[in-house]
Amino acid sequence: MTLSRYPVGSGVWLLRELRGARLRDKIILLFIKFIYLGIRLVLRILFLGKEGRDKFCLKHHVTFGEFLYSSIELLRLDNSVLVMFTSPNYGYKFYSRITRKVNNFLIHDVYMSMIDHEEDILEQFSPKTGDTVIDVGAAFGFYAIMASRRVGQQGRVVAIEAQPDSFDMLNKNIKLNKLANIITLNYAAYSEKTKVKLYSSYSIIQERAGQSLESFIEVSADTLDNLLHRVGIDRVNWIKIDVEGAELEALKGAEGLLSRSTDIALLIEVHSPDLVKPIVELCRSYNFGVQFKKNYENGSSHILLKKN
């Protein structure tokens, strides 16, 4: 099977690729698949053939994806059943929940977050053995896992993620891959120690919440200087930042790290064109220069800065 023939997230892709993570999960998913295939067989008999069944299913949206999520919700298992995938390019494993209750937690979303990254950006992210890497906005753990493998046991990775469900999956993925050099922190990186609203857009910036101002949770926020001091780190080699519009606020809270660290690079996904100039100016005040920049049509960009 090729992913181009069966698009990631499609009903056929889910039916063929879905594997339970544990024995219990495997039994539940096999049961759901068996019932679904039984329904398709009955429909084929009723409509006297495959073509009639397929037209009926298309018209009434009878897909495995819809059946899967509805079944899990009916059984009240959307907080517990885990499926597991292996990255086709890098060989690490990762989990996904089967839930529609958490934004960006569809199996398709999780899968693409963990396997679909631009090669030219990954080429810029190049920690070496023994480095200390900070992953700000770690999500499900793609960059943290990559960094962990590159820095080896002599190196350290600190993965910071504010969203509680994502933080839980981050920890599960670290344990799944048996990585012992990653510290995880459930915080939002900010310019001061406080409590902030984390909107369903995964941003703490109100302007990026769109129409979802009423949908938020309150999370703990602290500066990178404070968070890293707490785990005994005062110098780093890499900081990757992807925090949905709060990049400048995160950097404002890293004055000590940016000042003390000499062999250091910053890979920042900037989510607004208005933030590029103030971010670059702030970094230049610490003697950083822009080494790489890539702009996107939606106004966001990736910037790599290194200390001169």
ABEGO torsion letter per residue (X at the ends): XBAAABBBGBAAAAAAABBBABAAAAAAAAAAAAAAAAAAAAAAAAAGEAAAAAAAAAAAGBBAAAAAAAAAAAAGAAAABBBBBBBAAAGBBBBBBBBAABBGABAAAAAAAAABBBAAAAAABBBBBGBBBBBBGAEAGAAAAAAAAAAEAABBBBBBBABAAAAAAAAAAAAAAGBAABBBBBBBBBABBBBBBBBAAGBABAAAAEAAAABBBBBBBBBAAAAAAAAGBABBABBBBBAGGAAAAAAAAAAAAAAABABBBBBBBBABAAAAAAAAAAAAAAGBBBABBBBBAAGBBBBBBBBX
